[in-house]
Amino acid sequence: MMDEFDVFLDPVARKIAMKNLVKVAQEMGHRQFIFITPQDVSDQPTGPKLRVIKMKPPVRKSTVGGPQQQTID
């Protein structure tokens, strides 16, 4: 599992990194890889062993002054 590994990469480096990571993951079909990123991955090809799951945006409470970050009490 890799979480936000591409946050500080420029677009060219990010594209190369994603291509290499997907290639390695496909070659190691007996393993499971999970890549979490806030970046757009709509250009990634999908297949029987490669899925892109997009999370819904968080629900924000609105109070006086607009949206507010939620906290756990």
C-alpha positions in Angstrom: 0.0 0.0 0.0 1.3 3.4 -0.9 -0.4 6.5 0.3 0.0 9.8 -1.6 3.3 8.8 -3.0 3.0 11.2 -5.9 2.0 14.4 -4.1 5.4 16.1 -4.7 6.1 14.8 -8.2 5.8 17.0 -11.2 3.4 15.7 -14.0 6.1 14.0 -16.1 7.7 12.2 -13.1 4.2 11.2 -11.9 3.3 9.7 -15.2 6.6 7.7 -15.3 6.2 6.6 -11.7 2.5 5.5 -12.3 3.5 3.6 -15.4 6.3 1.7 -13.7 4.2 0.9 -10.6 1.3 -0.4 -12.6 3.7 -2.5 -14.7 5.3 -4.0 -11.7 1.9 -4.7 -10.1 0.7 -6.4 -13.3 3.8 -8.6 -13.4 3.3 -9.6 -9.8 -0.3 -10.9 -10.3 0.0 -13.0 -7.1 0.2 -9.8 -5.0 -2.2 -7.0 -4.2 -1.1 -3.4 -4.6 -3.1 -0.4 -3.4 -2.1 3.1 -4.5 -3.9 6.0 -2.7 -3.6 9.4 -4.4 -5.5 12.7 -4.4 -4.4 13.2 -8.1 -6.5 12.4 -11.1 -6.0 8.9 -12.4 -8.8 8.9 -15.0 -6.2 8.3 -17.7 -5.1 4.9 -16.2 -6.2 1.9 -18.2 -8.3 -0.6 -16.3 -8.8 -4.3 -16.7 -9.7 -7.5 -14.9 -6.8 -7.1 -12.5 -6.6 -3.2 -12.4 -9.4 -1.1 -10.9 -9.7 2.6 -10.1 -12.0 3.4 -7.2 -12.8 7.0 -6.6 -14.0 8.1 -3.2 -16.8 10.6 -2.8 -15.9 14.1 -1.5 -16.3 14.5 2.3 -19.6 15.8 3.5 -19.0 19.2 5.3 -21.2 20.7 7.9 -22.1 24.3 7.1 -22.5 26.8 9.8 -22.4 30.6 9.9 -19.5 31.5 7.7 -19.6 28.6 5.3 -18.1 25.1 5.3 -16.3 23.9 8.4 -14.0 21.0 9.0 -15.5 18.2 10.9 -13.8 16.9 14.1 -14.4 13.8 16.2 -15.7 14.7 19.6 
